[in-house]
Amino acid sequence: MNIRFRALPLFALLALAGTASAEKLLIERVQEENKAALPARGMTMAQVEAKYGAPSDRLDPRGGQKRQWPTINRWVYPAFTVYFEKSKVIDAVANKADETEVGPKPPVR
């Protein structure tokens, strides 16, 4: 059995490559940005508010029903969301720049 493969024309390959690179991944943008722009792990709520100002939204706390489930607070700023365990920063995550950026879903309210 003789099978022949046909190569795609060059313009078709270029068209496919152009659409694949049009989307910018959230992780790529975050890697390009300065990490110092986000709150550091271990900062207190007071330190975060003093450095970055009041958050645009303070989401309802989650957890805390049992001793082994600490209360998690989330503060939303225009560029990032800060996660606190009790009153200390455990993580800060960059928000999507726009709807076309591929990344995590917005926080549940």
N, C-alpha and C positions, 0 to 999 in steps of 0.2 A: 504494500500500500504506500503510495507516494503522496505526502502531504506538503503543500506549499504554503508558506506564510507570506503574507503581503505586509510590507512596512507601511505604517501610517505616513501620509504626506507630512512634510516638515511644518507646514502652517497649522495642521491639526494638533501636532505636539506642542507647538508654541501657544496655541489657544488654550489647551488644557493646563499648561504650566502657568499661564497668566491668571486663570481663575483660582488655581490652588494657592497662589501666593497673595491673592487679594485680601484674604482674611488674616487678621493679626490675632495671634493667641494672647490671652491675658497673661500667661506666664512669660511670654517673650517680652511684653511691655514692662512687666514688673522687674525682670532681670536687667533691663536697660535702665530703669529708674534707680535713683539713689536709695539704698536701703535705710539710710539715716532719716529719711522722710517719714518712716513709720515708727510708732511707739515701740520701745524695746521691751522684751520680756522682763517682768519683775517690777516695772514701773507701777506706782499706785494710781488710783483714779484721780487723786488730787494733782499728782505730777502730770498726768496726761492732760487734764483740763487746763493746768497752768501753761503747758507748752503749746497745746493745739487749740485751746479755746473750748467753748461749750460745743458738744456734739449737736448735729442737726436733728438727731433722733435717738432716744434711749429706748431700746426695745425691752419688752417685759422679760424679767429674769426667768431662767429655766433651771430645773433641778432643785436640790435642797430638801427633798422629801425624806431622805435618810442621811445619816452621818457620812457614809461613803459616797454620796452623790452631792458634791459641792454645788453651790449656787453659781450659775454662769450668767453674767451680765453682758449685754452687747450694746456698744455705742456706735452709731453710724455717723461718719464724717463724709463730706462729698467725695473724697478720694479713697477712703479706706474704712473698714469696720474693725473695731477693737473688741476682743473677747477677754473678759476678766473672770478669774476664778476668785470668788468672794470680792476682794478689792484690788487684786494684783493682775497685771496684764499676763495672759498666757499666749496670746497670738494677735497679730494684726494682719489683715488680709486686704489687698487692693481691690477696689470695686471696679466693675466694668466701666470703661470709658464711654462706650456707646453700645447700642443694641447689636451691632454687627460683630463686636468683639466676642470671641469664643472663650468661655470660662465658666466658673461656677454660677449656679442660680442665685438670685437675690435672696437675702435672709427672709425666713418665714416670720410673719408678725403675729 
